Amino acid sequence: MRATVRRRSPRPWAPLRTALAAAAHLAPAAALAACSSIGSPGSVTGGADAGAGGGGGGGGGDEFVDAAVCDQVEPIEITAVPPPDLLLVVDKSGSMEEPLGTGQQKWQVMRGALIDLVTAYDSGINFGLALYPDDDTCAPGSVRSAIAPQNSSAITTALNATRPDGGTPTHTTLQAALAYYNSIPVNPQGRYVLLATDGQPNCKNIADPTDPAINESIQAITALRNAGIPTYVLGFGDGINSDPTTLQAMANAGGTLTYYAANSPAELQAALDAIAGEINVPSCTFALEEVPEDVGELGVYFDDVPVPRNPSHADGWDYDPATNSITFYGATCDQLQSGSVGEVRVDYGCGGGPIVK
């Protein structure tokens, strides 16, 4: 799919200043094109009245100006907006070999759910994977797959090659996660950690709930949050709710309000989907490089077909001044995500496009 941003102006070759930030796979815009490629003289894109010799429209928009007046269009290349980063910090300790009440091994269920997660959100989240411990004892975990766009294949390979063993050095692994984030460029779209574990941090005295292994884990999560990296906490396994205080304290430190508890495969999948849904950047949202002077002058097109603006968000698109972006909704978003749209185009000027009222 290609994305193009053009400004239509009554002045030939008027400077184009507005750009649409689209997904990374979108190709650069094509060469210069004439306004006549958008509509013939007198055509209407949803206006209440037709121009001379033009056809009727629908949706309550404005007429295009005559192509002889709006005679040139200047396209511009598209700049990709990256999805947010999410580092999966996953407990592979020996206790993950234990079965659930269903008889399935916890690690097998966790592995399958994580593979489903990274596959489903591959285009909306830059995933990375850290596993802990790094050996069969209490060594801090390490990043097995660096954060990258469309990284599901590499993470799937790493998960399939992993077998559970060792202790639960949560705090040192979270410290390693912060060090890793500090070593890569800051993603302005957001940086997150998802901690998935089946038990308390240990590698010290697990019988003592005030043990530094717990306190230090909370401190490590606090350090991540202070660096602008919220941490989601997911407890998994039969009886994981037996220690809600520790899990909730971790979630509080991470700035994510509450921990997620999953005692079954279905609950695990639901929790992962809920977390990903909170941070996923919808592929139907696109940022504009500059703030349009008049939103009413924006016209949006799928393959030269006008898409109406719909402030009710039931369908079509709308503009968000807070983020200077446009988002497609409902069936229009579904159409875009299906891959059936070859080009997304945004024009500025000449009356804009249709509006659903």
PyMOL commands that set and color helices and strands:
alter all, ss='L'
color gray80, all
select helices_A, chain A and resi 35-37+94-97+106-120+152-160+170-182+212-226+240-242+244-254+265-279+295-297+330-337
alter helices_A, ss='H'
color red, helices_A
select strands_A, chain A and resi 2-8+20-22+73-76+79-80+85-91+126-132+142-148+191-197+231-236+260-262+285-288+298-302+305-307+317-320+325-328+343-348
alter strands_A, ss='S'
color yellow, strands_A
deselect
rebuild
show_as cartoon
